[in-house]
Each structure stands twice: as C-alpha cells, then as structure tokens.
Amino acid sequence: AQSVTQLDSQVPVFEEAPVELRCNYSSSVSVYLFWYVQYPNQGLQLLLKYLSGSTLVKGINGFEAEFNKSQTSFHLRKPSVHISDTAEYFCAVTFGSSNTGKLIFGQGTTLQVKP
Amino acid sequence: DTAVSQTPKYLVTQMGNDKSIKCEQNLGHDTMYWYKQDSKKFLKIMFSYNNKELIINETVPNRFSPKSPDKAHLNLHINSLELGDSAVYFCASSQAGGIGTEAFFGQGTRLTVV
C-alpha cells in the first residue's frame, strides 16, 4: 500500500539551531514529493517539491530537502531556525500512477522553536 | 487577491442541521479538491473535481455532497450534521492533469458541531 510516514510528531529546537524533519514513503511506483507548512489557524503553504532531476531541492524560507530513493525518504532541513518557523509541517506525495493530483499526507510534525 | 478563498472561516452548528461551505479559486486551475483535517491534524482527501467533473470520491458518507457550478467554484454541502463531522475543511486547487503539480490551499473552514 502507498503511504507516508513522518517519524516525529513533535520536534523542539532552540532558535538558530539546525533542524531535520523526517519523512519516509512507501510506494511501488514513482512518486512526487512535497513539504507543506501550516501556521496556526492558516491554510497550507508549499515549502518545496521534488518532481525529478537533482535530488537536493531548495524551497522558501531557507528550507531544503533531499530525495533518497534507496531509503525512500524526503527529509526536510534548515541550518538555522527562527521563532517564526514554529508551525506544523506536512510531508505529502502524489504517485506516478495517478493523474488526479491526489495528495497523500503524513501525520504532520510540530516544530517548536524556543528562544 | 486571495488565490483560493473559502467561506465561512468558522461555522458552529447543531447536530442534524444542514450546512454548506463555499470555495472559489481565481488561479485559472481546472482541478479542485476538498480535504478534511481531523482533531489530530491528519489531512485526508475527500473529493476532487476536474473541470466540473467528479474524479475522486473517497469513502465519504453520502451526507457530504460536493457541487461544482463552474471550474472556479467547488462547494461542499453537508446534510444531517453529526458530532464526528467537526473538523477543519480545506479547499484546494491545481492545474489540470495534476501529475506532480502544486496544490494551492484555502485558509480552511473550522466546523464545530454541537
């Protein structure tokens, strides 16, 4: 079955420290991968996406992610976080066999940046 | 100008009532979606329309009925509301075809059934 797993439900980190939010997927077909951010009481905003090509993708707000096909992972990283990065982060995939644009989401990771 | 807008943002209603949530997108996209976010923040697709045609209907109770009068609008009508329907409902849109394309989300409608 096709699925997405975010391994950490909460990640507390101090301001200016680096952070990694983990995402793994399960699929027998090709995938397209996304990270979305949800600030409190707001909708989802795209941080970055991997469709093809270079496995290291850069997104907005200094975030980047690396696609690792052998480990079926798409971890999100930022070298130095700010208080304003406190939010819910969702990893999502669409599968190559689907042309509907249907997103399968992970359970979400709450990033808590402390001063 | 808001790309994907939903109304209302908050909706509190009693069990058994019928309510609607409206969604409009001004991005020129052909595909629109409804997602449900539960109390644990888990997001799951409910419906998708492509150019007014229903293309995804996940196992959603018949009490939920989407309607797309044109490709820029996708409304969600819910009959006989139940306590378990309390959630945040997100509308989204993307370009036609959908393969690997970005979905743009609305701000969400927080539905509370009392």
gemmi code that builds the backbone of each chain (N, CA, C; Angstrom):
import gemmi

chains = {
    "A": [
        ("ALA", (0.846, -1.192, 0.000), (0.000, 0.000, 0.000), (0.886, 1.248, 0.000)),
        ("GLN", (0.367, 2.297, -0.593), (1.114, 3.539, -0.660), (0.847, 4.363, 0.595)),
        ("SER", (1.913, 4.852, 1.220), (1.741, 5.597, 2.461), (2.892, 6.555, 2.689)),
        ("VAL", (2.676, 7.479, 3.628), (3.688, 8.459, 4.011), (3.783, 8.461, 5.526)),
        ("THR", (4.989, 8.428, 6.039), (5.193, 8.413, 7.485), (6.142, 9.527, 7.895)),
        ("GLN", (5.689, 10.342, 8.816), (6.567, 11.343, 9.426), (6.929, 10.809, 10.804)),
        ("LEU", (8.198, 10.611, 10.999), (8.661, 9.826, 12.131), (8.573, 10.559, 13.465)),
        ("ASP", (8.495, 11.867, 13.441), (8.467, 12.635, 14.684), (7.192, 13.473, 14.735)),
        ("SER", (6.423, 13.315, 15.804), (5.208, 14.119, 15.910), (5.525, 15.530, 16.389)),
        ("GLN", (6.561, 15.649, 17.228), (6.971, 16.965, 17.714), (8.488, 17.059, 17.703)),
        ("VAL", (8.980, 18.211, 17.296), (10.423, 18.460, 17.303), (10.661, 19.801, 17.980)),
        ("PRO", (11.142, 19.788, 19.231), (11.520, 21.041, 19.893), (12.972, 21.371, 19.574)),
        ("VAL", (13.236, 22.637, 19.318), (14.593, 23.047, 18.966), (14.787, 24.495, 19.390)),
        ("PHE", (16.019, 24.848, 19.742), (16.304, 26.230, 20.114), (16.546, 27.072, 18.864)),
        ("GLU", (16.240, 28.338, 19.009), (16.434, 29.280, 17.909), (17.890, 29.251, 17.466)),
        ("GLU", (18.090, 29.347, 16.167), (19.381, 29.345, 15.468), (20.038, 27.965, 15.400)),
        ("ALA", (19.421, 26.965, 15.953), (19.940, 25.597, 15.825), (19.462, 25.000, 14.511)),
        ("PRO", (20.171, 23.971, 14.014), (19.700, 23.275, 12.812), (18.570, 22.305, 13.152)),
        ("VAL", (17.777, 21.975, 12.138), (16.682, 21.044, 12.367), (16.504, 20.128, 11.160)),
        ("GLU", (16.070, 18.909, 11.421), (15.706, 17.967, 10.359), (14.372, 17.346, 10.721)),
        ("LEU", (13.432, 17.406, 9.805), (12.135, 16.756, 9.968), (12.092, 15.584, 9.005)),
        ("ARG", (11.799, 14.414, 9.535), (11.936, 13.200, 8.742), (10.634, 12.770, 8.074)),
        ("CYS", (10.783, 12.243, 6.860), (9.636, 11.760, 6.093), (10.062, 10.536, 5.300)),
        ("ASN", (9.297, 9.479, 5.415), (9.514, 8.287, 4.607), (8.224, 7.919, 3.895)),
        ("TYR", (8.363, 7.320, 2.725), (7.180, 6.935, 1.978), (7.306, 5.474, 1.552)),
        ("SER", (6.173, 4.911, 1.220), (6.130, 3.538, 0.731), (5.356, 3.531, -0.568)),
        ("SER", (6.026, 3.063, -1.647), (5.361, 3.037, -2.939), (6.093, 2.114, -3.885)),
        ("SER", (5.348, 1.460, -4.743), (5.943, 0.596, -5.762), (6.028, 1.312, -7.102)),
        ("VAL", (5.547, 2.559, -7.134), (5.586, 3.341, -8.368), (6.335, 4.635, -8.090)),
        ("SER", (6.572, 5.384, -9.153), (7.291, 6.641, -8.972), (6.454, 7.621, -8.158)),
        ("VAL", (7.143, 8.531, -7.490), (6.457, 9.481, -6.617), (6.902, 10.904, -6.903)),
        ("TYR", (6.039, 11.821, -6.530), (6.367, 13.242, -6.499), (6.168, 13.675, -5.051)),
        ("LEU", (7.125, 14.415, -4.516), (7.156, 14.679, -3.080), (7.061, 16.165, -2.774)),
        ("PHE", (6.371, 16.473, -1.688), (6.123, 17.847, -1.297), (6.300, 18.001, 0.219)),
        ("TRP", (6.688, 19.205, 0.614), (6.585, 19.618, 2.009), (5.720, 20.879, 2.058)),
        ("TYR", (4.711, 20.813, 2.935), (3.843, 21.956, 3.175), (4.015, 22.413, 4.621)),
        ("VAL", (3.780, 23.720, 4.859), (3.812, 24.269, 6.206), (2.443, 24.861, 6.520)),
        ("GLN", (2.008, 24.651, 7.750), (0.739, 25.223, 8.203), (0.997, 26.037, 9.461)),
        ("TYR", (0.870, 27.359, 9.348), (0.978, 28.221, 10.511), (-0.356, 28.198, 11.257)),
        ("PRO", (-0.371, 28.517, 12.542), (-1.600, 28.425, 13.342), (-2.785, 29.117, 12.683)),
        ("ASN", (-3.873, 28.386, 12.594), (-5.146, 28.899, 12.066), (-5.035, 29.380, 10.622)),
        ("GLN", (-4.124, 28.786, 9.881), (-3.994, 29.149, 8.473), (-4.041, 27.910, 7.585)),
        ("GLY", (-4.067, 28.156, 6.294), (-4.039, 27.065, 5.331), (-2.627, 26.551, 5.129)),
        ("LEU", (-2.484, 25.641, 4.182), (-1.179, 25.053, 3.903), (-0.469, 25.826, 2.809)),
        ("GLN", (0.832, 25.997, 2.996), (1.662, 26.711, 2.037), (2.791, 25.791, 1.592)),
        ("LEU", (3.052, 25.755, 0.309), (4.103, 24.879, -0.199), (5.480, 25.426, 0.165)),
        ("LEU", (6.306, 24.574, 0.770), (7.699, 24.930, 1.060), (8.602, 24.560, -0.108)),
        ("LEU", (8.446, 23.344, -0.604), (9.270, 22.861, -1.716), (8.673, 21.578, -2.260)),
        ("LYS", (9.201, 21.176, -3.427), (8.720, 19.948, -4.043), (9.837, 19.293, -4.835)),
        ("TYR", (9.741, 17.966, -4.952), (10.639, 17.201, -5.800), (9.806, 16.495, -6.863)),
        ("LEU", (10.147, 16.774, -8.118), (9.469, 16.100, -9.214), (10.436, 15.186, -9.955)),
        ("SER", (11.626, 15.708, -10.249), (12.649, 14.925, -10.937), (13.941, 15.737, -10.892)),
        ("GLY", (15.015, 15.147, -11.413), (16.279, 15.874, -11.508), (17.078, 15.809, -10.227)),
        ("SER", (17.723, 16.922, -9.874), (18.573, 16.967, -8.690), (17.814, 16.536, -7.452)),
        ("THR", (18.450, 15.696, -6.669), (17.759, 15.149, -5.501), (17.722, 16.137, -4.333)),
        ("LEU", (18.528, 17.194, -4.408), (18.509, 18.227, -3.370), (17.683, 19.399, -3.894)),
        ("VAL", (16.615, 19.691, -3.205), (15.754, 20.781, -3.644), (15.713, 21.861, -2.576)),
        ("LYS", (15.696, 23.083, -3.045), (15.645, 24.216, -2.120), (14.272, 24.863, -2.201)),
        ("GLY", (13.813, 25.324, -1.048), (12.492, 25.927, -1.009), (12.515, 27.317, -0.417)),
        ("ILE", (11.359, 27.743, 0.025), (11.255, 29.076, 0.606), (11.717, 29.069, 2.055)),
        ("ASN", (11.997, 30.246, 2.573), (12.343, 30.440, 3.982), (13.581, 29.663, 4.415)),
        ("GLY", (14.490, 29.370, 3.480), (15.752, 28.718, 3.819), (15.677, 27.207, 4.012)),
        ("PHE", (14.543, 26.599, 3.718), (14.407, 25.155, 3.851), (14.937, 24.431, 2.608)),
        ("GLU", (15.403, 23.211, 2.808), (15.795, 22.348, 1.719), (15.453, 20.908, 2.084)),
        ("ALA", (15.369, 20.055, 1.081), (15.062, 18.648, 1.329), (15.822, 17.807, 0.325)),
        ("GLU", (16.116, 16.576, 0.734), (16.848, 15.672, -0.143), (16.049, 14.403, -0.376)),
        ("PHE", (15.860, 14.089, -1.643), (15.159, 12.870, -2.030), (16.167, 11.730, -2.059)),
        ("ASN", (15.878, 10.656, -1.333), (16.741, 9.493, -1.321), (15.898, 8.285, -1.719)),
        ("LYS", (16.062, 7.876, -2.968), (15.207, 6.804, -3.493), (15.474, 5.480, -2.801)),
        ("SER", (16.742, 5.187, -2.522), (17.076, 3.891, -1.923), (16.522, 3.763, -0.509)),
        ("GLN", (16.454, 4.891, 0.193), (15.910, 4.880, 1.549), (14.462, 5.336, 1.588)),
        ("THR", (13.905, 5.595, 0.441), (12.515, 6.095, 0.306), (12.241, 7.194, 1.326)),
        ("SER", (13.118, 8.210, 1.309), (12.982, 9.293, 2.277), (13.017, 10.642, 1.575)),
        ("PHE", (12.486, 11.633, 2.269), (12.470, 13.018, 1.764), (12.495, 13.912, 2.993)),
        ("HIS", (13.661, 13.969, 3.647), (13.792, 14.714, 4.901), (13.962, 16.207, 4.634)),
        ("LEU", (13.341, 16.996, 5.497), (13.387, 18.452, 5.393), (14.418, 18.991, 6.370)),
        ("ARG", (15.204, 19.963, 5.921), (16.259, 20.503, 6.793), (16.312, 22.019, 6.692)),
        ("LYS", (16.782, 22.604, 7.794), (17.085, 24.032, 7.795), (18.285, 24.225, 8.711)),
        ("PRO", (19.321, 24.938, 8.248), (20.552, 25.048, 9.045), (20.418, 25.910, 10.296)),
        ("SER", (19.463, 26.846, 10.291), (19.320, 27.741, 11.440), (17.861, 28.209, 11.502)),
        ("VAL", (17.153, 27.777, 12.521), (15.717, 28.092, 12.577), (15.464, 29.386, 13.333)),
        ("HIS", (14.302, 29.976, 13.036), (13.853, 31.188, 13.715), (12.557, 30.894, 14.458)),
        ("ILE", (12.250, 31.755, 15.408), (10.997, 31.621, 16.152), (9.821, 31.526, 15.183)),
        ("SER", (9.881, 32.278, 14.109), (8.774, 32.321, 13.153), (8.586, 31.017, 12.382)),
        ("ASP", (9.527, 30.083, 12.511), (9.378, 28.783, 11.848), (8.482, 27.833, 12.637)),
        ("THR", (8.089, 28.228, 13.832), (7.180, 27.409, 14.624), (5.875, 27.211, 13.872)),
        ("ALA", (5.572, 25.948, 13.581), (4.408, 25.634, 12.753), (4.278, 24.120, 12.652)),
        ("GLU", (3.253, 23.685, 11.924), (3.055, 22.272, 11.614), (3.575, 22.028, 10.208)),
        ("TYR", (4.343, 20.954, 10.039), (4.941, 20.654, 8.747), (4.424, 19.305, 8.259)),
        ("PHE", (3.999, 19.295, 7.005), (3.426, 18.087, 6.418), (4.223, 17.657, 5.195)),
        ("CYS", (4.583, 16.394, 5.194), (5.152, 15.764, 4.014), (3.992, 15.153, 3.220)),
        ("ALA", (4.038, 15.249, 1.915), (2.950, 14.711, 1.099), (3.506, 14.155, -0.203)),
        ("VAL", (2.782, 13.199, -0.779), (3.192, 12.616, -2.059), (2.001, 12.498, -2.994)),
        ("THR", (2.298, 12.583, -4.270), (1.382, 12.081, -5.275), (2.146, 10.973, -5.983)),
        ("PHE", (1.403, 10.004, -6.477), (2.037, 8.833, -7.033), (1.988, 8.866, -8.554)),
        ("GLY", (3.054, 8.370, -9.160), (3.201, 8.477, -10.604), (2.089, 7.825, -11.389)),
        ("SER", (1.404, 6.874, -10.768), (0.323, 6.188, -11.458), (-0.960, 6.996, -11.459)),
        ("SER", (-0.968, 8.081, -10.718), (-2.188, 8.866, -10.572), (-2.057, 10.185, -11.312)),
        ("ASN", (-3.056, 10.556, -12.073), (-3.033, 11.876, -12.697), (-4.102, 12.779, -12.122)),
        ("THR", (-4.568, 12.437, -10.930), (-5.629, 13.226, -10.311), (-5.097, 14.328, -9.413)),
        ("GLY", (-3.817, 14.311, -9.106), (-3.250, 15.292, -8.195), (-3.547, 15.004, -6.739)),
        ("LYS", (-4.101, 13.841, -6.454), (-4.446, 13.493, -5.069), (-3.197, 13.436, -4.214)),
        ("LEU", (-3.197, 14.178, -3.111), (-2.076, 14.193, -2.182), (-2.340, 13.231, -1.032)),
        ("ILE", (-1.321, 12.413, -0.723), (-1.345, 11.588, 0.473), (-0.440, 12.272, 1.484)),
        ("PHE", (-0.974, 12.598, 2.656), (-0.216, 13.340, 3.646), (0.326, 12.443, 4.743)),
        ("GLY", (1.476, 12.833, 5.290), (1.945, 12.253, 6.527), (1.166, 12.829, 7.690)),
        ("GLN", (1.495, 12.355, 8.879), (0.728, 12.734, 10.067), (1.050, 14.140, 10.571)),
        ("GLY", (2.095, 14.728, 10.029), (2.486, 16.067, 10.452), (3.520, 16.052, 11.563)),
        ("THR", (4.380, 17.061, 11.566), (5.376, 17.254, 12.623), (5.260, 18.682, 13.125)),
        ("THR", (5.091, 18.812, 14.424), (5.031, 20.146, 15.033), (6.446, 20.600, 15.359)),
        ("LEU", (6.884, 21.661, 14.721), (8.191, 22.243, 15.011), (7.997, 23.355, 16.028)),
        ("GLN", (8.639, 23.204, 17.180), (8.536, 24.203, 18.253), (9.909, 24.837, 18.424)),
        ("VAL", (10.042, 26.087, 18.029), (11.308, 26.791, 18.142), (11.287, 27.620, 19.414)),
        ("LYS", (12.266, 27.369, 20.273), (12.319, 28.044, 21.575), (13.402, 29.109, 21.567)),
        ("PRO", (13.150, 30.215, 22.257), (14.153, 31.298, 22.289), (15.361, 30.925, 23.144)),
    ],
    "B": [
        ("ASP", (-5.160, 39.868, -3.538), (-6.213, 38.971, -4.015), (-5.932, 37.546, -3.546)),
        ("THR", (-6.897, 36.950, -2.839), (-6.733, 35.602, -2.331), (-6.890, 34.607, -3.464)),
        ("ALA", (-5.948, 33.638, -3.586), (-5.976, 32.693, -4.687), (-7.108, 31.678, -4.522)),
        ("VAL", (-7.195, 31.086, -3.323), (-8.249, 30.138, -3.005), (-8.946, 30.648, -1.749)),
        ("SER", (-10.197, 30.965, -1.863), (-10.913, 31.536, -0.725), (-12.102, 30.663, -0.348)),
        ("GLN", (-12.272, 30.500, 0.951), (-13.373, 29.694, 1.482), (-14.221, 30.552, 2.396)),
        ("THR", (-15.502, 30.283, 2.398), (-16.410, 30.923, 3.352), (-17.424, 29.908, 3.851)),
        ("PRO", (-17.767, 29.961, 5.136), (-17.179, 30.852, 6.140), (-15.870, 30.304, 6.681)),
        ("LYS", (-15.183, 31.072, 7.493), (-13.952, 30.603, 8.114), (-14.270, 29.778, 9.358)),
        ("TYR", (-15.316, 30.159, 10.055), (-15.764, 29.415, 11.223), (-17.254, 29.117, 11.067)),
        ("LEU", (-17.647, 27.915, 11.518), (-19.038, 27.509, 11.403), (-19.371, 26.649, 12.614)),
        ("VAL", (-20.287, 27.140, 13.441), (-20.742, 26.396, 14.606), (-22.214, 26.103, 14.406)),
        ("THR", (-22.593, 24.840, 14.539), (-23.965, 24.458, 14.244), (-24.367, 23.267, 15.089)),
        ("GLN", (-25.659, 23.020, 15.167), (-26.162, 21.914, 15.965), (-26.257, 20.631, 15.145)),
        ("MET", (-26.209, 19.530, 15.842), (-26.396, 18.225, 15.209), (-27.700, 18.201, 14.441)),
        ("GLY", (-27.681, 17.551, 13.294), (-28.887, 17.399, 12.498), (-29.108, 18.484, 11.474)),
        ("ASN", (-28.389, 19.608, 11.633), (-28.540, 20.701, 10.670), (-27.860, 20.376, 9.346)),
        ("ASP", (-28.217, 21.159, 8.319), (-27.569, 21.085, 7.005), (-26.793, 22.377, 6.797)),
        ("LYS", (-25.564, 22.252, 6.328), (-24.729, 23.447, 6.114), (-23.923, 23.311, 4.836)),
        ("SER", (-23.483, 24.465, 4.316), (-22.652, 24.494, 3.119), (-21.404, 25.322, 3.350)),
        ("ILE", (-20.328, 24.908, 2.695), (-19.080, 25.661, 2.680), (-18.785, 25.977, 1.223)),
        ("LYS", (-18.423, 27.234, 0.979), (-18.167, 27.636, -0.399), (-16.675, 27.830, -0.639)),
        ("CYS", (-16.254, 27.553, -1.865), (-14.855, 27.723, -2.242), (-14.767, 28.289, -3.647)),
        ("GLU", (-13.851, 29.245, -3.790), (-13.623, 29.863, -5.094), (-12.136, 30.020, -5.311)),
        ("GLN", (-11.677, 29.768, -6.529), (-10.268, 29.995, -6.854), (-10.166, 30.887, -8.091)),
        ("ASN", (-9.197, 31.795, -8.049), (-9.001, 32.731, -9.167), (-7.671, 32.478, -9.879)),
        ("LEU", (-7.208, 31.240, -9.811), (-5.916, 30.875, -10.402), (-6.060, 30.301, -11.807)),
        ("GLY", (-7.272, 30.109, -12.252), (-7.491, 29.527, -13.575), (-7.262, 28.021, -13.609)),
        ("HIS", (-7.206, 27.381, -12.451), (-6.987, 25.940, -12.399), (-8.236, 25.176, -12.821)),
        ("ASP", (-7.993, 23.950, -13.319), (-9.108, 23.105, -13.726), (-9.528, 22.115, -12.652)),
        ("THR", (-8.646, 21.855, -11.689), (-8.914, 20.826, -10.694), (-9.055, 21.442, -9.316)),
        ("MET", (-10.092, 21.014, -8.593), (-10.315, 21.488, -7.231), (-10.573, 20.308, -6.311)),
        ("TYR", (-10.276, 20.523, -5.029), (-10.321, 19.433, -4.059), (-10.974, 19.904, -2.750)),
        ("TRP", (-11.475, 18.934, -2.001), (-11.804, 19.131, -0.593), (-10.998, 18.134, 0.229)),
        ("TYR", (-10.313, 18.677, 1.257), (-9.589, 17.862, 2.210), (-10.188, 18.088, 3.597)),
        ("LYS", (-10.109, 17.062, 4.436), (-10.581, 17.157, 5.817), (-9.388, 16.981, 6.746)),
        ("GLN", (-9.267, 17.901, 7.709), (-8.221, 17.790, 8.728), (-8.887, 17.526, 10.066)),
        ("ASP", (-8.582, 16.373, 10.654), (-9.248, 15.998, 11.895), (-8.573, 16.636, 13.111)),
        ("SER", (-9.050, 16.274, 14.273), (-8.561, 16.904, 15.508), (-7.094, 16.596, 15.790)),
        ("LYS", (-6.574, 15.540, 15.178), (-5.154, 15.209, 15.323), (-4.319, 15.802, 14.195)),
        ("LYS", (-4.932, 16.682, 13.430), (-4.296, 17.411, 12.333), (-4.003, 16.535, 11.125)),
        ("PHE", (-4.566, 15.327, 11.077), (-4.349, 14.469, 9.925), (-5.214, 14.934, 8.766)),
        ("LEU", (-4.596, 15.054, 7.583), (-5.272, 15.531, 6.389), (-5.578, 14.386, 5.445)),
        ("LYS", (-6.819, 14.380, 4.954), (-7.197, 13.333, 4.012), (-8.118, 13.896, 2.942)),
        ("ILE", (-7.899, 13.468, 1.710), (-8.734, 13.964, 0.621), (-10.145, 13.397, 0.728)),
        ("MET", (-11.108, 14.225, 0.349), (-12.492, 13.790, 0.320), (-12.971, 13.672, -1.133)),
        ("PHE", (-12.848, 14.781, -1.863), (-13.349, 14.840, -3.234), (-12.379, 15.607, -4.116)),
        ("SER", (-12.493, 15.353, -5.432), (-11.797, 16.168, -6.404), (-12.655, 16.302, -7.655)),
        ("TYR", (-12.649, 17.487, -8.210), (-13.354, 17.762, -9.451), (-12.354, 18.277, -10.470)),
        ("ASN", (-12.504, 17.838, -11.705), (-11.717, 18.369, -12.809), (-12.677, 18.945, -13.831)),
        ("ASN", (-12.623, 20.251, -13.995), (-13.496, 20.926, -14.945), (-14.957, 20.526, -14.760)),
        ("LYS", (-15.410, 20.579, -13.532), (-16.780, 20.308, -13.107), (-17.135, 18.827, -13.066)),
        ("GLU", (-16.187, 17.938, -13.358), (-16.479, 16.510, -13.336), (-15.845, 15.876, -12.101)),
        ("LEU", (-16.612, 15.085, -11.365), (-16.102, 14.402, -10.177), (-15.103, 13.326, -10.584)),
        ("ILE", (-13.873, 13.403, -10.050), (-12.862, 12.409, -10.391), (-12.361, 11.641, -9.180)),
        ("ILE", (-12.540, 12.173, -8.008), (-12.167, 11.453, -6.789), (-13.332, 11.553, -5.816)),
        ("ASN", (-13.726, 10.396, -5.286), (-14.740, 10.366, -4.241), (-14.282, 9.308, -3.246)),
        ("GLU", (-13.518, 9.766, -2.251), (-13.038, 8.825, -1.252), (-14.223, 8.372, -0.405)),
        ("THR", (-14.021, 7.376, 0.409), (-15.117, 6.784, 1.174), (-15.697, 7.790, 2.152)),
        ("VAL", (-16.506, 8.680, 1.618), (-17.121, 9.742, 2.398), (-18.619, 9.443, 2.504)),
        ("PRO", (-19.229, 9.649, 3.674), (-20.676, 9.400, 3.805), (-21.486, 10.180, 2.782)),
        ("ASN", (-22.610, 9.609, 2.388), (-23.477, 10.258, 1.400), (-24.020, 11.597, 1.878)),
        ("ARG", (-23.908, 11.858, 3.158), (-24.372, 13.153, 3.692), (-23.528, 14.308, 3.146)),
        ("PHE", (-22.345, 13.985, 2.628), (-21.475, 15.005, 2.061), (-21.682, 15.027, 0.547)),
        ("SER", (-22.021, 16.177, 0.005), (-22.234, 16.269, -1.437), (-21.533, 17.510, -1.981)),
        ("PRO", (-20.521, 17.302, -2.809), (-19.848, 18.432, -3.446), (-20.633, 18.868, -4.676)),
        ("LYS", (-20.483, 20.153, -4.972), (-21.126, 20.667, -6.183), (-20.191, 21.681, -6.825)),
        ("SER", (-20.022, 21.552, -8.139), (-19.138, 22.454, -8.863), (-19.922, 23.126, -9.985)),
        ("PRO", (-20.418, 24.340, -9.743), (-21.190, 25.039, -10.772), (-20.347, 25.461, -11.973)),
        ("ASP", (-19.067, 25.718, -11.725), (-18.117, 26.008, -12.793), (-16.734, 25.659, -12.269)),
        ("LYS", (-15.736, 25.711, -13.117), (-14.428, 25.184, -12.704), (-13.741, 26.055, -11.661)),
        ("ALA", (-14.246, 27.247, -11.426), (-13.650, 28.118, -10.415), (-14.286, 27.951, -9.037)),
        ("HIS", (-15.338, 27.180, -8.942), (-16.058, 27.022, -7.683), (-16.290, 25.551, -7.346)),
        ("LEU", (-16.093, 25.230, -6.075), (-16.408, 23.891, -5.586), (-16.964, 24.042, -4.182)),
        ("ASN", (-18.243, 23.765, -4.039), (-18.910, 23.909, -2.762), (-19.109, 22.539, -2.121)),
        ("LEU", (-19.226, 22.551, -0.800), (-19.425, 21.308, -0.059), (-20.672, 21.450, 0.799)),
        ("HIS", (-21.645, 20.595, 0.551), (-22.872, 20.619, 1.325), (-22.907, 19.391, 2.232)),
        ("ILE", (-23.264, 19.618, 3.473), (-23.297, 18.520, 4.433), (-24.694, 18.446, 5.051)),
        ("ASN", (-25.336, 17.313, 4.900), (-26.670, 17.090, 5.484), (-26.567, 16.406, 6.838)),
        ("SER", (-27.559, 16.635, 7.663), (-27.700, 15.912, 8.941), (-26.377, 15.825, 9.692)),
        ("LEU", (-25.831, 16.981, 10.015), (-24.511, 17.035, 10.632), (-24.424, 16.218, 11.911)),
        ("GLU", (-23.275, 15.565, 12.086), (-23.004, 14.742, 13.269), (-21.788, 15.312, 14.009)),
        ("LEU", (-21.683, 14.925, 15.289), (-20.573, 15.419, 16.094), (-19.223, 15.108, 15.435)),
        ("GLY", (-19.132, 13.924, 14.829), (-17.879, 13.485, 14.213), (-17.486, 14.258, 12.971)),
        ("ASP", (-18.399, 15.116, 12.498), (-18.067, 15.938, 11.324), (-17.235, 17.151, 11.711)),
        ("SER", (-17.103, 17.394, 13.003), (-16.304, 18.521, 13.467), (-14.862, 18.347, 13.006)),
        ("ALA", (-14.358, 19.335, 12.286), (-13.027, 19.250, 11.686), (-12.754, 20.572, 10.984)),
        ("VAL", (-11.553, 20.664, 10.407), (-11.244, 21.790, 9.527), (-11.277, 21.271, 8.096)),
        ("TYR", (-12.027, 21.934, 7.254), (-12.174, 21.526, 5.862), (-11.407, 22.500, 4.978)),
        ("PHE", (-10.531, 21.937, 4.153), (-9.709, 22.766, 3.269), (-10.095, 22.530, 1.818)),
        ("CYS", (-10.243, 23.618, 1.111), (-10.409, 23.575, -0.327), (-9.030, 23.804, -0.950)),
        ("ALA", (-8.777, 23.200, -2.099), (-7.506, 23.388, -2.794), (-7.743, 23.322, -4.292)),
        ("SER", (-6.763, 23.821, -5.045), (-6.861, 23.725, -6.499), (-5.480, 23.478, -7.090)),
        ("SER", (-5.452, 22.925, -8.295), (-4.187, 22.709, -9.007), (-4.464, 22.722, -10.496)),
        ("GLN", (-3.383, 22.747, -11.263), (-3.519, 22.719, -12.710), (-4.091, 21.389, -13.168)),
        ("ALA", (-4.696, 21.380, -14.331), (-5.249, 20.151, -14.882), (-4.161, 19.116, -15.069)),
        ("GLY", (-4.541, 17.845, -14.988), (-3.580, 16.759, -15.132), (-3.070, 16.320, -13.791)),
        ("GLY", (-2.651, 17.275, -12.984), (-2.340, 17.003, -11.587), (-1.046, 16.289, -11.304)),
        ("ILE", (-0.380, 15.744, -12.302), (0.809, 14.954, -12.001), (1.918, 15.871, -11.497)),
        ("GLY", (2.262, 15.699, -10.243), (3.360, 16.456, -9.669), (3.133, 17.946, -9.555)),
        ("THR", (1.915, 18.403, -9.785), (1.694, 19.843, -9.716), (1.318, 20.256, -8.304)),
        ("GLU", (1.640, 21.498, -8.005), (1.406, 22.021, -6.675), (-0.063, 22.293, -6.443)),
        ("ALA", (-0.550, 21.958, -5.278), (-1.911, 22.306, -4.880), (-1.859, 23.563, -4.028)),
        ("PHE", (-2.777, 24.483, -4.304), (-2.890, 25.715, -3.533), (-4.099, 25.571, -2.615)),
        ("PHE", (-3.890, 25.879, -1.336), (-4.931, 25.648, -0.340), (-5.581, 26.942, 0.112)),
        ("GLY", (-6.855, 26.831, 0.466), (-7.548, 27.919, 1.119), (-7.186, 27.964, 2.598)),
        ("GLN", (-7.783, 28.923, 3.309), (-7.459, 29.133, 4.708), (-8.159, 28.142, 5.636)),
        ("GLY", (-9.100, 27.400, 5.090), (-9.791, 26.409, 5.904), (-11.082, 26.923, 6.503)),
        ("THR", (-11.995, 26.007, 6.749), (-13.245, 26.294, 7.451), (-13.313, 25.380, 8.660)),
        ("ARG", (-13.321, 25.984, 9.833), (-13.390, 25.189, 11.064), (-14.848, 24.951, 11.396)),
        ("LEU", (-15.289, 23.714, 11.234), (-16.672, 23.328, 11.514), (-16.757, 22.682, 12.887)),
        ("THR", (-17.626, 23.218, 13.709), (-17.862, 22.657, 15.034), (-19.325, 22.279, 15.148)),
        ("VAL", (-19.583, 21.009, 15.398), (-20.953, 20.522, 15.547), (-21.216, 20.266, 17.030)),
        ("VAL", (-22.256, 20.912, 17.551), (-22.530, 20.800, 18.994), (-23.881, 20.092, 19.242)),
    ],
}
model = gemmi.Model(1)
for chain_id, residues in chains.items():
    chain = gemmi.Chain(chain_id)
    for i, (resn, *xyz) in enumerate(residues, 1):
        res = gemmi.Residue()
        res.name, res.seqid = resn, gemmi.SeqId(i, " ")
        for name, pos in zip(("N", "CA", "C"), xyz):
            atom = gemmi.Atom()
            atom.name, atom.element = name, gemmi.Element(name[0])
            atom.pos, atom.b_iso = gemmi.Position(*pos), 0.0
            res.add_atom(atom)
        chain.add_residue(res)
    model.add_chain(chain)
structure = gemmi.Structure()
structure.add_model(model)
structure.setup_entities()
